[in-house]
Amino acid sequence: MKNHSIIDYLLYLLLFVFWALVYPNHILFTEQLSIFLYTPEFWQQHALQPGGWSLYCGNFLAQFYINQWTGALIQTVLCAVLTTLSKRILIKIDIRGNLLLICLLPALLFFSFITPNRQVTHYLRNMLMT
């Protein structure tokens, strides 16, 4: 089995178009509600919380959402990484058949979490980190 098929790349392209053109306000909304500071105190504040590392990384990535195209690219790459990791896990545990639909399940669940909430990127990153 190939790692990526043409269908995968088309889905990633559609996902990018979705974030960039259909739903760009979500990316701008997320950027406006987050802050990232390059100070040790900011890191310590996040490091002491459960899931703080993930929140810290999310705030770092969200600062680039000021440009909707960069934000769309980041969201697409995160979903592509999630799909690729899902596919590798399924191959590792020797599940045969149409892996594409099963591998897309985590990314589709991510879309079910889309709300006007600044934590959306953190949900996806937490799914990747667990």
N, C-alpha and C positions, 0 to 999 in steps of 0.2 A: 504494500500500500504506500502511495506517495504521501509525503508529509502534508503537502497542500495541493489542492486541485484548483481548477479554474473557478469552480463554484465557490470555493472559499474566498478567493480574491474578489469575485463579484459581490459576495455578501459584505466583505470589508469595504468595498467601494460604496455600496448602498448605505452602509452604516455611516461612513464619512459624509456622504451627501445628506443623510438624515440630520446629523449633528450640525453640519455647516449651513444648510439651506432651509430645512424644514423646521428645526427646533433650535435655532441659534440663541434664542433668548434664555434658554436654560443655562447655557455656558456663560453668558454675560451675567446672569443672576448669581451663579455660583461664584464667579470672580469677585463680584461686588461685596459678597458677604464673608469673604475670607481674608485673613491677614497672615503674612509670613514675615517674621523678623529674623535677621541673621545675628542673634545674640544668644549667649549661653543660657540666659535666664528663660528665654522662650523655649529652648530645648528641654531644660530641666522641668519646666511647667508641664510639658507634654510627656516627658519620660516617666513622671511619677503617676500618670493616669493609666488605667488598663486600656490597652489599645492605643496608647499615646504615640508610639512610633508610626503607626499607620496614619493617625491624624496629622502628625508632623509631615509625613511624605505627601499626604493629600493637600495640605496647605501649601507645600512647596510647588506641587504641580498646578494648583489652582491659580497661582500668581501669573501663570502664562495664559490663562483664559481671557486676558484682556483683549487678545486677538481671537476672534471666533474661529478662524481657520486653524490656529494652533491648538485651541481647545478641542475642536473636532478631531484633530489628528491624535491628540492625547487620549481622548475617549475611545477612538477606534483602535489604537494600539493596545490599550488596556483590555478591550473586548477580544482582540485577536490573540493576545497572550493567554487570556482565560480559556478561549476555545482550543488553542494549541495544547495547553496543559491538560485540559480535559481529554483531548484525543490521545495524548501520550499515556495518561493514566489508563484509559480504556484498552489501549494496545498492550500495556504492561500486564493488565489482569486478564488478557486474552479474551476480550469480548469481540466477537465477529459480527458482521452484518453492516448495516448502513450506519457508520459512526457519525456522519455529518449531523443528523438530527439529534442524536444523543449529545454530541459535543456542543451543539448550539444551545442546549437547555440552560446552562448557567448564564449565558449571555442573554437569553430570552427572559430569564428570571430577573436579571438586572433591569431590563426594560420595564418589568412590572413594578419596580421600585421607583420609577421616575415620578417625582413629585417636585413641586417648587420648594425644595429643601436643600440646604447646603451640604448635606451629608451624603449625597448620591455617589460622588466619587469615592468617598470613604467606604461605602458598601461594596463597591466593585473591588477596591484594593483589599478589603478584608477578605473577600471571597478568594482572591488570588493568594493571600498570605496564609490561609488556613489549609 
